[in-house]
Amino acid sequence: MSTAAVVGIGDISALHLDAIRANRDIELVGVCDVDAARAEAAGRALGVPFFTDHRELLRAVSPRVVHITTPHDQHVPVALDALEAGAHVLTEKPIGQTVAAGRCLVDRAAASDRKVGVVFQNRYNPTAVAIKDAITSGALGPITGARAAVWWFRPSAYYTAAPWRGQWLTAGGGVMINQAIHTLDLLLWYLGAPSTVHGVAATLSLTGVIEVEDTATIVIDHDSGVRSTLFATNAHHTNADIELEITGRDGSVRLVGGEAWLTDDGGTRRVATDTQSSGERSYWGKGHSLLIDDFHARLDDPGPFWIGPADGLVPLQVLREVYRQSGILPEGHAL
């Protein structure tokens, strides 16, 4: 039996709480939020102790795993305190709002015997696994290139409801760090580390509402010699399905409409789908439960969790470099 506490009772915490409560091998022992009313409401609804200070939670209930679902700028401070208290850490992306903050967690995790996992849940999607398998199996031949696109919508109300989302100091960015980082992570997972990064990020739709970007284009040359391109926006009229395509000499594999399609000499065929029996897509939540279950199941395994802080640092470095190149980081803000 593992015990867990959730720090940060915002939108994303619901996915963590649902996964914890659905797993018979995990006991929820506490929740925390700096908003006292929110913390109390969650604690009473879930029947667990509630706190407004995560350090008090750590002392009082000693969770084996701390789930961090706070605003971005609180990820690293909470994680460092949890590790100091002897807890394992599962943190939402990004690992920090800046590269400097992210490096602090990477260094501390490397020196700890506790596990630190980063929630890139899309790696658990059936389509993501099928695409990875197509690449690693050699079915596509040598990879020649890749592209991806995130056409989403976030109205001004999304940011006014939680102002931290639109501010450099607390969010560390906009569409790239908060939404498209998952797709960026997949490209890096599939194609390897970046050697050069070029990009442009700007606020095209929500000027005067947010400080951060709502649209970005990135070109990545990977160490493998392959180039990928990524376009992301929160200015679309709706939330369209993620699109991603990996092309090789002998074929291609494409994510479209929540399905993975492989094209080779044998024609085109569907190799995976993220559609659940309920009609919902795992992109929106099932990946969370799979990752959370996996993290808790591996706590006694030797070695680090397979998606750790070092993995989380790479996409953070890429997107913050694009912000630097675009000249949109406020003066005095660390990269």
C-alpha positions in Angstrom: 0.0 0.0 0.0 1.3 3.5 -0.9 0.1 6.7 0.5 -0.3 10.0 -1.4 -1.0 13.6 -0.8 -2.0 16.2 -3.4 -0.6 19.7 -3.2 -2.5 22.3 -5.3 -6.3 21.9 -5.7 -6.8 23.3 -9.2 -8.3 21.9 -12.4 -5.6 19.3 -13.0 -5.7 18.0 -9.5 -9.0 16.3 -10.3 -7.3 13.8 -12.6 -4.7 12.9 -9.9 -7.4 12.6 -7.2 -9.6 10.4 -9.4 -6.6 8.1 -10.2 -5.5 7.8 -6.6 -9.0 7.0 -5.4 -9.5 4.4 -8.2 -6.3 2.6 -7.2 -6.8 0.1 -4.4 -3.1 0.2 -3.6 -3.0 3.9 -2.9 -4.4 5.7 0.1 -5.1 9.4 -0.1 -3.9 10.9 3.2 -4.1 14.7 2.7 -4.7 17.6 0.4 -3.2 21.1 0.4 -3.9 24.5 -1.2 -2.9 28.0 -0.3 -6.6 29.0 -0.7 -8.0 27.9 2.7 -11.6 27.6 1.4 -10.5 25.4 -1.5 -8.4 23.2 0.7 -11.1 22.7 3.3 -13.7 22.0 0.6 -11.5 19.3 -1.0 -10.5 17.8 2.4 -14.1 17.5 3.6 -15.4 16.1 0.3 -12.6 13.5 0.2 -12.6 12.8 3.9 -8.9 13.5 4.5 -6.9 16.1 6.4 -6.5 19.5 4.6 -3.8 22.1 4.9 -2.8 25.5 3.5 1.0 24.9 4.0 2.6 21.9 2.2 5.3 21.8 4.9 2.7 21.3 7.6 1.1 18.5 5.5 4.5 16.8 5.1 5.0 16.8 8.9 1.5 15.8 9.8 0.7 12.9 7.4 4.1 11.9 6.0 2.9 10.8 2.6 5.0 8.3 0.6 4.3 10.2 -2.6 3.5 13.9 -3.0 1.6 14.9 -6.2 2.3 18.4 -7.2 -0.5 20.1 -9.1 0.2 23.8 -8.2 0.9 26.8 -10.5 4.2 26.3 -12.3 6.3 28.6 -10.1 5.5 26.4 -7.1 6.5 23.1 -8.6 10.2 23.2 -7.7 9.8 24.7 -4.1 7.2 22.1 -3.2 9.2 19.2 -4.8 12.4 20.2 -2.9 10.6 20.3 0.4 9.0 16.9 -0.3 12.3 15.3 -1.1 13.8 16.8 2.0 11.0 15.2 4.0 11.8 11.8 2.5 8.8 11.6 0.1 8.8 10.6 -3.6 7.5 13.3 -6.0 5.2 13.2 -9.0 5.0 16.7 -10.5 2.9 18.1 -13.2 4.7 19.6 -16.2 6.6 21.8 -16.5 9.2 20.9 -13.9 9.7 24.6 -13.3 8.7 27.9 -14.8 12.3 28.7 -15.8 15.3 26.6 -16.9 17.1 27.7 -13.8 14.3 26.4 -11.6 14.2 23.2 -13.5 17.9 22.6 -13.1 17.5 22.9 -9.4 15.1 20.0 -9.3 17.3 17.9 -11.7 20.3 18.3 -9.4 18.4 17.6 -6.2 16.7 14.6 -7.7 20.0 13.2 -8.9 21.4 13.5 -5.3 18.3 11.8 -3.7 17.3 8.2 -3.3 13.7 9.2 -3.8 11.9 8.9 -7.1 10.9 12.0 -9.0 8.4 11.6 -11.9 7.2 14.2 -14.4 3.6 14.0 -15.8 4.0 13.6 -19.5 1.0 11.4 -19.6 0.6 11.4 -23.4 3.6 9.0 -23.6 1.1 6.4 -22.2 -1.5 6.9 -24.9 -1.9 3.9 -27.2 -1.3 6.1 -30.2 1.9 7.5 -28.8 3.2 4.0 -27.9 2.3 2.7 -31.4 4.2 5.6 -33.1 7.2 5.0 -30.8 7.1 1.3 -31.7 7.0 2.1 -35.5 10.1 4.2 -35.1 12.1 1.9 -32.9 11.2 -1.3 -34.8 12.7 0.1 -38.0 9.3 -0.3 -39.8 9.7 3.3 -41.3 13.3 2.9 -42.2 15.6 5.8 -41.5 13.6 8.8 -40.2 13.6 11.8 -42.5 11.5 14.3 -40.7 8.5 15.1 -38.5 5.8 17.7 -38.0 3.1 18.4 -35.3 0.4 20.9 -34.7 -1.7 22.0 -31.7 -4.8 24.0 -32.7 -6.5 24.9 -29.5 -8.7 27.6 -28.0 -8.3 29.4 -24.6 -10.6 32.4 -24.1 -9.8 35.4 -22.0 -12.0 33.9 -19.2 -9.6 31.0 -18.9 -6.9 33.4 -17.8 -9.0 35.7 -15.7 -10.3 32.7 -13.8 -6.7 31.8 -12.8 -4.5 34.9 -13.5 -1.2 33.0 -12.8 -1.7 31.3 -16.2 -1.0 34.4 -18.2 1.9 35.8 -16.3 5.6 35.2 -16.9 6.6 35.1 -13.3 4.1 32.4 -12.3 3.5 30.4 -15.5 6.8 30.9 -17.3 5.0 31.0 -20.7 1.8 30.5 -22.5 0.6 28.0 -25.1 4.0 26.3 -25.4 4.7 25.7 -21.7 1.1 25.0 -20.6 -0.5 23.2 -23.5 1.8 22.2 -26.4 4.7 21.1 -24.1 3.1 17.6 -24.3 3.4 17.4 -28.1 6.9 18.9 -27.9 7.8 16.2 -25.4 6.6 13.5 -27.8 8.7 14.9 -30.7 11.8 14.9 -28.4 11.0 11.4 -27.2 10.6 10.1 -30.7 13.5 11.9 -32.4 16.0 12.6 -29.6 17.8 15.6 -28.1 17.8 18.9 -30.0 21.0 20.3 -31.5 19.6 23.6 -32.6 16.3 25.4 -32.0 14.8 28.2 -33.9 11.4 29.7 -33.3 9.0 32.6 -33.0 6.4 33.1 -30.2 4.0 36.0 -30.0 0.7 37.1 -28.5 -1.6 37.4 -31.5 -5.1 37.0 -30.0 -5.0 37.9 -26.3 -3.0 41.1 -26.3 -3.8 43.1 -23.2 -5.2 40.0 -21.5 -2.0 38.0 -21.0 1.7 38.7 -20.9 2.7 35.4 -22.4 2.4 34.0 -25.9 -0.7 32.4 -27.4 1.0 31.3 -30.7 4.4 29.8 -31.6 6.3 28.1 -34.3 9.4 26.0 -33.7 11.9 24.3 -35.9 14.2 21.7 -34.2 17.2 20.1 -35.7 17.8 16.9 -33.6 21.2 15.3 -32.8 20.1 12.4 -35.0 20.1 14.8 -38.1 16.4 14.8 -38.3 14.3 18.0 -38.4 10.9 18.5 -36.8 8.5 21.4 -36.9 5.8 22.3 -34.4 3.1 24.9 -34.6 0.9 25.7 -31.6 -1.8 28.2 -30.9 -4.5 29.0 -28.3 -6.2 31.3 -30.8 -8.1 28.6 -32.8 -12.0 28.7 -32.6 -12.1 25.3 -30.8 -9.9 22.5 -29.4 -9.0 20.4 -32.5 -7.3 17.0 -32.3 -3.5 17.0 -32.0 -1.8 16.2 -35.3 1.6 14.6 -35.5 3.4 12.8 -38.3 6.8 11.0 -38.5 8.1 10.3 -42.0 10.8 7.7 -42.9 12.4 6.4 -46.0 10.1 3.4 -46.1 6.8 4.8 -44.7 5.2 7.1 -42.3 3.0 7.1 -39.1 0.5 9.8 -38.4 -1.6 10.8 -35.4 -4.9 12.3 -36.5 -8.4 12.3 -35.0 -7.1 10.4 -31.9 -5.9 7.5 -34.1 -2.5 6.4 -35.3 -2.2 5.4 -39.0 0.8 3.6 -40.5 1.6 3.8 -44.2 4.1 1.5 -45.8 4.4 -0.9 -48.8 1.4 -2.7 -47.5 -0.8 0.4 -47.7 -2.4 2.4 -44.9 -3.9 0.9 -41.8 -4.9 2.0 -38.3 -2.5 0.7 -35.6 -3.9 2.3 -32.5 -6.7 4.5 -31.1 -7.1 6.6 -28.0 -10.9 6.4 -28.1 -12.3 4.9 -24.9 -15.6 3.0 -24.6 -17.1 6.1 -23.1 -16.2 8.1 -26.2 -13.7 10.2 -24.4 -10.0 10.3 -25.4 -7.2 9.3 -23.3 -5.4 12.5 -24.3 -7.8 14.2 -21.9 -7.2 12.1 -18.9 -6.7 8.3 -19.2 -3.0 8.8 -19.6 -2.9 10.4 -16.2 -4.2 7.3 -14.5 -1.9 5.0 -16.4 1.1 7.1 -15.4 0.1 7.6 -11.8 -0.6 3.8 -11.4 2.8 3.1 -13.0 4.7 5.5 -10.8 3.3 4.1 -7.6 3.9 0.5 -8.8 7.5 1.2 -9.4 8.4 2.9 -6.1 10.4 -0.1 -4.9 12.2 -0.7 -8.2 15.9 0.2 -8.4 16.8 3.3 -10.4 14.8 6.4 -11.3 11.4 6.6 -12.8 11.5 6.5 -16.6 10.2 10.0 -17.1 12.2 12.1 -14.7 13.4 15.7 -14.2 16.1 15.4 -16.8 13.5 14.5 -19.3 11.3 17.4 -18.3 14.2 19.8 -18.6 14.7 19.3 -22.3 11.4 20.6 -23.6 11.6 23.4 -21.1 15.0 24.5 -22.5 13.6 24.4 -26.0 10.5 26.5 -25.4 12.3 29.0 -23.2 15.0 29.4 -25.9 12.2 30.3 -28.4 11.0 32.9 -25.9 14.5 34.3 -25.7 14.8 34.4 -29.5 11.5 36.1 -29.8 12.4 38.9 -27.4 9.3 38.4 -25.4 10.8 37.6 -22.0 10.5 40.6 -19.7 13.8 42.3 -18.8 15.5 40.8 -15.8 13.7 37.4 -16.2 16.0 34.4 -16.0 15.9 32.0 -18.9 
